[in-house]
Amino acid sequence: MAKRYKLLKSKKSYRNLRDRDTSKKNKLIASKFSKEYFDGTRSQGYGGYYYDGRWVKIAKKLIKKFKLKKGSKVLDVGCAKGFLMHDLKKLSKNKIEVHGIDVSKYAKSRAMNSVKSKIKIMDCKKLNFKDNSFDLVIGINVVHNLSSNLCKKSIKEIQRVSGGKAFIQVDAYRNDNELKILKKWIVTAKTYMKPSEWKQMFKETGYSGFYDYTILEDDKWLIK
């Protein structure tokens, strides 16, 4: 049975949704996961995705939680430019074997030199790896970018190649206002579900790893 684990801490930040233009045009551009999504305007994605050390704490927690050691193999699903991969490798003094996949050729072309050769262009709904290939598979804010049916396929694939040694983070909402915020702010998500619905999907897919939710709480957003 899947278990909840808080890997990411929510920040006490306040943002104005008027700064985000999630028009159909911008969502279409973002869905290509190219330069505009990573290094374009804020309405089309990150507005500039650069290494700033924010993944170091996450890497430390993963190493401790999953008891990663020399020879451990880790797969980052939706690794983008490989920042988390880089930090895992650096913190372990190159003892952890890191791998990453992403659909974005642009992200790989701009990936950190320390891990670029370990990134494959691949879709998470079909992972071209053998069963139980990894000691940890990470999927942070990625599977919800697929339709519901493909979410299930992706989760099953993560379970297959990890044997349940995995962590998945997904967007979720608890009320209509939080759903409104999600749809207004997130430019790439295709599946919006409540925590209970995600838990049911984890159960249906036989996922036995860890998970958590990203919830955009309505008291942290200016929505008018």
N, C-alpha and C positions, 0 to 999 in steps of 0.2 A: 504494500500500500504506500502511495506517495505521502511524503511528509513535508510540512512547511518549514522553511528555514529562512530567516531574515539575513540575506547577504548584503543587500543594499540599504543604506539608511536614507530615509526621506529627508530632504532639505527644507528648511523653513524659508523658502523663497517665494516671492510674490511676483506674478507676471500678469501682464495685461493682454488679454486675448485679441485686442484690437491691433496688436503688433504682428499678428499672424493672419495671413491671407490664404486660407486653405480652400482656394477655389478649385474647381475641377481641373483647370489647366495646371495649377501648381502641384496638385496631387498626382497628375499624370506624369509630370516632369520628375517628381520625387520618386515615383515607382520605378524609374529606370535605374536608380541607385548609381548614378554617374556623378560627374563633377558638380552639377547643380545641387544634388542632394547633400554631398559631403562638404563642399566648399563654395556653395552658392549663397543665395539669400536665406534669411531665417524663415521665410514663408515656404521655402522649397526643401527644408531639411535642417541640418545642423547650423548652417551659417558660418561654417569653418570648423573642421574637425581636426584638432591638433593635439599632439602629445603634451600633457601638462602634469602627469604623475598621479592623476586621480584614480588610476586602477591599481596602484601599489597596495593600498589597504585591502582591496578586494582580493588581489593575488595572495596576500598573506593569509587572509581568512580561508581561502580555498585550500591552500597548502596544509593548513592546520586541520580543517574540517575533514578533508579527504585523505589525510595522512600521506601526502605526496612525498616521494623520496627519489633517490637516484634510480633512474630507469623507468619511472612512472611516465605513462603516455597520456597526454591531455589533448582533447579536441575542442576548439572554440568554434561553435557553429554561428555564422554571421559575424566573423572576426573583424570585418572592416579593414582598418589599416594595421591591425595586429598589435595594438597597444597592450592589451591584457596578456597576449602571448609573450611579448617582450618582457613584461614585468615578471611573469612566472619564470621565464628563462633566467633573467638577471638575478632574482632573489634566490634561486636554487643553484646559482653559479654554474649554469648550463647542464645541471644534472637531470632536470625534467625535460622530457622529449615533447616539444610542443608542435601541434598541427592546427591548422585553421582552414575553414572553408567560407566562401562568400560568393554571392552571385555577381559582385561588382568587379569588373576588370579595372575600372578606374581606381577603386580602393586598393587593389593589389599593386597597381603601378605606383601608388604613393605610400605603400607600406614601409614600415621600418626595415632597414637593411638587415637587422639582426634576425628577422623572421620571414622576410619576403619569400624565400625559397620554400618555406614550409606551408604556404598558403595555396590552396587549390580553388579554382573556379568551379563551384558545385552548388546545386540546389539542395536545401535541407530536407525536401520531401523524399529524396532518394540519396542516401549516403553510401558511396562506393567504398565501403570498408567491411571487413569480415565481422561476424558476431563477436561481441566482447573484445573488441580491438583496443579499447581504451580503459584507463584507470579512472578517468573523469571526462565527461562530456558536458560542456557548458553551452547554454542557449539563452542569452540575455536579451530580452525584448526583440525577438526575431520571429518566433513561430506565428504570432498573431498577425504578421504581415501576409499570411496565407488565408485562403478561404477556409471555412470550418472543416470541410472534408480533408483538405490538404494539411490543416493543422494536425488532424488525427494521424495522418500518414507520417508527418514529421516527428511527432512525439513517439510513435511506434519505432521509427528508425533510430531515434536517440536512445530509446530503451534497448533496442537490439544491439547496437554497437557498444553500449556501455554496461549492459547487464544490470542497469539500475543505478550505477555509480554516476549520477548526473545531477545537474541543477538547471532548472528552467525558470525564467522570469517572464511574466506576461502582463500586458495591460489589463486592468479590470475596473469595474465601476459598481457602486452600490445603490445609486439612485439616479433619477432622470437628469439632475443637474451635473453629476459627475460624468454621465454619458455625453451630455452636451459639450462639456469641456474636452473630453477625449476626442470627439469628432471634430472639434474646432481646432485642436492643437496638433494631434498626431496625423501626419500627412501620408503615412504608408500602411497603416493598419487596415485589415479587411475583416477581422473577426473581433467583435466587441462582446464580452461576456462578463457576468457577475462572478465573484469568487466561487459560489456554489456550483455554477455551471462549468467553470474550469475544473473544479474538483471532480465533477462527474465525468468530464472528458478524460482526465487522467486515469480514472477508474476504468472507463470503457476501453482505453488503449493499453491497459496493463502496465502503465508507468509506475515504477516503484522507487523512483529517485526523490530528490528534493525539489521544492518549487517555492515561488513567492509571487506577489502581485505588485505591479506599479499602479497606484491609484492616485489620480490627480484630484486631491481633496478640494472641495468647492470653497473652503475658507482661505485658500492660498492663491485664489485667482480673481482677477477683476474681469467680470464677464459682461458687463453692461456696455 
